[in-house]
Amino acid sequence: MSHRVETIAVLGSGTMGRGIAHVAALGGFETHLYDVDSGVLERALATIHRNFSKGVDLGKVEAGAADRARQSLSIGTDLAAAVSRADLVIEAVPESMEIKAETIRQVEAAAPPEALFASNTSGLSITEMAAVSGRPQRFAGMHFFNPVHIMRLIELVRGLETSDETVATLEAVGKRMGKECVVVNESPGFVTSRVNALIGNEAFRMLENGVATAADIDKALKLGLNHPMGPFEMADLVGLDVRLGVLRHLHATLGDLYRPSQLLVQYVQAGRLGRKTGRGVYQYDADGRRTE
Ligand SMILES: NC(=O)c1ccc[n+]([C@@H]2O[C@H](COP(=O)([O-])OP(=O)(O)OC[C@H]3O[C@@H](n4cnc5c(N)ncnc54)[C@H](O)[C@@H]3O)[C@@H](O)[C@H]2O)c1
């Protein structure tokens, strides 16, 4: 038994929200994208339309499907209007419990009582958000990956009271969005961030101990273990400060195995945050090309 979902409201139109709206509209859902900032919303819509066209040019999306997706996607800065007819609300607002809880309270007042609610949080508690929602059985995590229209996985995260029916419905929604789902019980870092943080931290420890150069550690994991990116290439892309934040959370919740490497801490202290500052483990020029 599962809920019927035809209309999806996506809250927050930043990096993730616009990607989620893209795959929702292309999956045939009536999709409303909401943000507090109308300028960001306009840019999000333009990006989504551009990505639909790229998909058609690359032969990955049928022209008719892209047209239908464009028509089923609307944007707006009125939260109540965005969620008033939603069967599913997916929030992708900033990673702050305060902002998420306030948004959830407003949705609770305006969305149909039977609507499901999902959060795209990277690490905040689903159970805590579910408690605010007034519908803890109909609340779950839907952890998408960046860029959403390309990455194939969704981690479906069960909070303490998430029902089987909600999980089954969200799996079906994910499938219609063209994604594969894994079901994860709420736990720090879910599956992906926990493993990824550990690999990245170990790479920093090896670099610190002089086991090999950064370039050779990256090359070893790419060519020997078939990882599409080396751990340092990945850390520079994600941001060393973001990675350190995740490790500190995992260290506090899961124990010493996740203690951040001292070299990573020093790089962050030095302002070497990765591509975004032009220098992390590697160095980049103004066009983002690696120079070292
Ligand atoms: N960026 C990633 O790679 C990634 C991956 C997985 C999950 N996430 C999670 O997704 C969520 C969103 O991250 P992002 O990277 O898209 O952030 P972002 O900063 O790119 O976008 C956030 C958007 O929310 C809007 N916003 C701010 N306050 C709002 C409010 N009260 N109501 C509605 N919109 C509001 C902002 O205008 C902005 O457009 C976070 O919880 C993050 O942890 C991010």
The ligand as an SDF file (V2000), in Angstrom:
LIG
                    3D

 44 48  0  0  0  0  0  0  0  0999 V2000
   25.3220   20.8850   -2.0780 N   0  0  0  0  0  0  0  0  0  0  0  0
   25.4120   19.5670   -1.9490 C   0  0  0  0  0  0  0  0  0  0  0  0
   26.2950   18.9150   -2.5470 O   0  0  0  0  0  0  0  0  0  0  0  0
   24.4050   18.8160   -1.1120 C   0  0  0  0  0  0  0  0  0  0  0  0
   24.2920   17.4220   -1.2790 C   0  0  0  0  0  0  0  0  0  0  0  0
   23.3130   16.7390   -0.5460 C   0  0  0  0  0  0  0  0  0  0  0  0
   22.4980   17.4370    0.3460 C   0  0  0  0  0  0  0  0  0  0  0  0
   22.6540   18.7960    0.5040 N   0  0  0  0  0  0  0  0  0  0  0  0
   21.7320   19.4920    1.4320 C   0  0  0  0  0  0  0  0  0  0  0  0
   20.7340   20.1460    0.6620 O   0  0  0  0  0  0  0  0  0  0  0  0
   20.2710   21.3170    1.3590 C   0  0  0  0  0  0  0  0  0  0  0  0
   20.4110   22.5200    0.4630 C   0  0  0  0  0  0  0  0  0  0  0  0
   21.7650   22.6580    0.0990 O   0  0  0  0  0  0  0  0  0  0  0  0
   22.2380   23.4860   -1.1890 P   0  0  0  0  0  0  0  0  0  0  0  0
   23.6540   23.1070   -1.4100 O   0  0  0  0  0  0  0  0  0  0  0  0
   21.2240   23.3610   -2.2830 O   0  0  0  0  0  0  0  0  0  0  0  0
   22.1770   24.9790   -0.5840 O   0  0  0  0  0  0  0  0  0  0  0  0
   22.1090   26.3710   -1.3810 P   0  0  0  0  0  0  0  0  0  0  0  0
   22.6930   27.3710   -0.4500 O   0  0  0  0  0  0  0  0  0  0  0  0
   22.6750   26.2240   -2.7540 O   0  0  0  0  0  0  0  0  0  0  0  0
   20.5350   26.6250   -1.5400 O   0  0  0  0  0  0  0  0  0  0  0  0
   19.6980   26.9230   -0.4690 C   0  0  0  0  0  0  0  0  0  0  0  0
   18.5440   27.7600   -1.0030 C   0  0  0  0  0  0  0  0  0  0  0  0
   17.5970   27.9390    0.0360 O   0  0  0  0  0  0  0  0  0  0  0  0
   17.0900   29.2680   -0.0660 C   0  0  0  0  0  0  0  0  0  0  0  0
   16.5230   29.6180    1.2390 N   0  0  0  0  0  0  0  0  0  0  0  0
   17.1020   30.1900    2.3100 C   0  0  0  0  0  0  0  0  0  0  0  0
   16.2140   30.2750    3.3270 N   0  0  0  0  0  0  0  0  0  0  0  0
   15.0740   29.7340    2.8580 C   0  0  0  0  0  0  0  0  0  0  0  0
   13.7890   29.5450    3.4250 C   0  0  0  0  0  0  0  0  0  0  0  0
   13.5210   29.9030    4.6800 N   0  0  0  0  0  0  0  0  0  0  0  0
   12.8330   28.9640    2.6420 N   0  0  0  0  0  0  0  0  0  0  0  0
   13.1050   28.6010    1.3550 C   0  0  0  0  0  0  0  0  0  0  0  0
   14.3060   28.7510    0.7800 N   0  0  0  0  0  0  0  0  0  0  0  0
   15.2620   29.3240    1.5340 C   0  0  0  0  0  0  0  0  0  0  0  0
   18.2580   30.1150   -0.5190 C   0  0  0  0  0  0  0  0  0  0  0  0
   17.7830   31.2990   -1.1560 O   0  0  0  0  0  0  0  0  0  0  0  0
   18.9470   29.1460   -1.4870 C   0  0  0  0  0  0  0  0  0  0  0  0
   18.4550   29.3250   -2.8040 O   0  0  0  0  0  0  0  0  0  0  0  0
   21.0900   21.3800    2.6490 C   0  0  0  0  0  0  0  0  0  0  0  0
   20.3710   20.7680    3.6800 O   0  0  0  0  0  0  0  0  0  0  0  0
   22.3400   20.5820    2.2890 C   0  0  0  0  0  0  0  0  0  0  0  0
   22.9650   20.0390    3.4350 O   0  0  0  0  0  0  0  0  0  0  0  0
   23.5770   19.5060   -0.2090 C   0  0  0  0  0  0  0  0  0  0  0  0
  1  2  1  0
  2  3  2  0
  2  4  1  0
  4  5  1  0
  4 44  2  0
  5  6  2  0
  6  7  1  0
  7  8  2  0
  8  9  1  0
  8 44  1  0
  9 10  1  0
  9 42  1  0
 10 11  1  0
 11 12  1  0
 11 40  1  0
 12 13  1  0
 13 14  1  0
 14 15  2  0
 14 16  1  0
 14 17  1  0
 17 18  1  0
 18 19  2  0
 18 20  1  0
 18 21  1  0
 21 22  1  0
 22 23  1  0
 23 24  1  0
 23 38  1  0
 24 25  1  0
 25 26  1  0
 25 36  1  0
 26 27  1  0
 26 35  1  0
 27 28  2  0
 28 29  1  0
 29 30  1  0
 29 35  2  0
 30 31  1  0
 30 32  2  0
 32 33  1  0
 33 34  2  0
 34 35  1  0
 36 37  1  0
 36 38  1  0
 38 39  1  0
 40 41  1  0
 40 42  1  0
 42 43  1  0
M  CHG  2   8   1  16  -1
M  END
$$$$
